[in-house]
Amino acid sequence: MSMSGEVKWKTGQNPKFVKGGAILADGLILATDGSKKLHLIEPDPAGFKLLANAELMEAGNNWAPIALSDGILLIRDQKKLIVVQVGQQGR
């Protein structure tokens, strides 16, 4: 969305984002899909640009907000918390 609330693009059902969290870091979006995957997205008003994704959660239901600090991403589901290094530490 633009700052005025105008929708710039939608993913539709591929990938399907349900209740996951998202965060902007170094000009890229890290977003969970509410189930099992983490997606790396390049924000672009022209359309959805998926750069990479990874299945990180076993049970799904990762609805909690995600947190990022110094290249370390924290993702929590209903049963566990996982830690993923997504960038260079100490930059």
N, C-alpha and C positions, 0 to 999 in steps of 0.2 A: 504494500500500500504506500501511497505517497503520504507526505506529512499532512495533507488536507483530507486524507481518508479515501482517496480514489484507488480502486483496485487496479493494480498494474498487471498482474497475472495470477493464474490459479493452476494448481497441479492436477485438479480433478481427482481421479482415483489412482493415479500412477506417478509417484508413490502416494499412498493414502496416509495422510497425517490426521490422526484422530485426536488424541489428548496429550501429545508429547510436548516437551519444552523446546525452546529455541534461544540461541544467544548469538550476538554479533561479535566477532573477534577478528582483528586484523583484516577487516573488510570482507570477511566471509561469514556465512551463517552455518552454525552447527545446530542441527535439529534432530530430535528423536521423533519417531513416528507414533509413539504411544504403545508400541508393541515390542519389537525386538531390535530395530535398526537405528543406527546413528547415520545421519546424512550430512555431507559437506556440500554446501550450495553457494554458488556465486550469485550475489544479488545483481540483477540486471533487469531494468524496466522492460526490455524487449521480450523477455520470457524466462521460464524456469531453466536454470543451468545446474544440473546435478554434476558435481565433480567426482564424488566418490561416496560409497556407503559401506557399512559393515554391520553384520549381525552380532550384537554384543550381549544381548540379554537372552536368558533362557525362557523364563516364564512369561515375558511380556509385561504389560501393565506398568510401563515406566512413565507415569503421569506427572511425577514431581518435577519442579523446575531443575534445570541443570546448572552447574556452577563451574566456572573456569578461573584458574589462578596460575599464573606463571607457566602456562603450557600444560597444566594438569586439569583434566575434565572429570567432574564427579557426576555420575548418573545413578539414580536410585530407582528400584522397582519396589514391589510390595514385599520382597523378601531379602534383598541385599543391596549393598552399595558397591559400585565398581569404580575404579580409578583408571583413567586412560591418558597416556601422554599424547597430546595432539600437536605439540609445538616444541620449540627449543626452550629449555629452561634457562633462566638468568639472562634473557635478552634485554 
